[in-house]
Amino acid sequence: MKKIEAIIERAKDGTFSVYCTSEMFNGMGKTAEAAKKDMIQQMKFYKKTANEEGFSYPGFLDEDFEVVYKLSK
């Protein structure tokens, strides 16, 4: 199973962002959990769109993968 590392950061306005360190995906939300959920939804949307439009996407999206989250310092 592929492990994807993602960083969680809190913005000055209190919202959260999460971004992958080696992939192109990210998410935002009012809470860390909302940001994580947004990123996963973006991954699913990207794969769906790629399939519909006929362009390639990261192969790990077809397999089981785990996102390992780390808090920014």
C-alpha positions as CSV (number, residue, x, y, z in Angstrom):
1,M,0.0,0.0,0.0
2,K,1.4,3.4,-1.0
3,K,1.8,6.0,1.8
4,I,1.3,9.6,0.9
5,E,2.7,12.2,3.3
6,A,0.6,15.3,3.8
7,I,1.3,18.4,5.9
8,I,-1.4,20.1,7.9
9,E,-1.1,23.9,8.5
10,R,-3.2,26.4,10.4
11,A,-3.6,29.8,8.7
12,K,-3.6,33.1,10.6
13,D,-7.4,33.3,10.1
14,G,-7.9,30.0,11.9
15,T,-8.6,27.8,8.9
16,F,-6.6,24.8,7.9
17,S,-4.9,23.6,4.8
18,V,-3.4,20.2,4.0
19,Y,-1.1,19.4,1.1
20,C,0.8,16.4,-0.1
21,T,4.6,16.6,-0.1
22,S,5.1,14.5,-3.2
23,E,1.8,14.7,-5.0
24,M,-0.2,17.6,-6.4
25,F,-3.2,17.4,-4.1
26,N,-4.3,19.7,-1.4
27,G,-7.4,20.7,0.6
28,M,-8.8,23.5,2.8
29,G,-11.3,23.7,5.6
30,K,-12.5,25.4,8.8
31,T,-11.0,22.4,10.7
32,A,-8.2,20.0,10.1
33,E,-10.6,17.2,9.5
34,A,-12.5,19.3,7.0
35,A,-9.3,20.0,5.1
36,K,-8.4,16.3,5.0
37,K,-11.8,15.5,3.7
38,D,-11.5,18.2,1.1
39,M,-8.2,16.8,-0.1
40,I,-9.6,13.3,-0.5
41,Q,-12.6,14.6,-2.4
42,Q,-10.2,16.5,-4.7
43,M,-8.3,13.3,-5.4
44,K,-11.6,11.5,-6.3
45,F,-12.8,14.3,-8.4
46,Y,-9.4,14.5,-10.3
47,K,-9.5,10.8,-11.0
48,K,-13.2,11.0,-12.2
49,T,-12.5,13.9,-14.4
50,A,-9.3,12.3,-15.9
51,N,-11.3,9.2,-16.7
52,E,-14.1,11.2,-18.4
53,E,-11.7,13.4,-20.3
54,G,-9.2,10.7,-21.2
55,F,-6.1,12.0,-19.6
56,S,-3.7,10.2,-17.2
57,Y,-3.6,10.5,-13.5
58,P,-1.4,9.2,-10.6
59,G,-1.6,5.4,-10.6
60,F,-1.9,5.2,-6.8
61,L,-5.5,6.5,-7.1
62,D,-6.5,3.1,-8.5
63,E,-5.1,1.3,-5.5
64,D,-5.3,1.3,-1.8
65,F,-3.3,4.1,-0.3
66,E,-2.8,5.7,3.1
67,V,-2.3,9.4,3.8
68,V,0.0,10.0,6.7
69,Y,-0.6,13.5,8.1
70,K,1.9,15.6,9.9
71,L,1.4,18.9,11.6
72,S,3.4,21.8,10.4
73,K,5.8,23.3,12.9
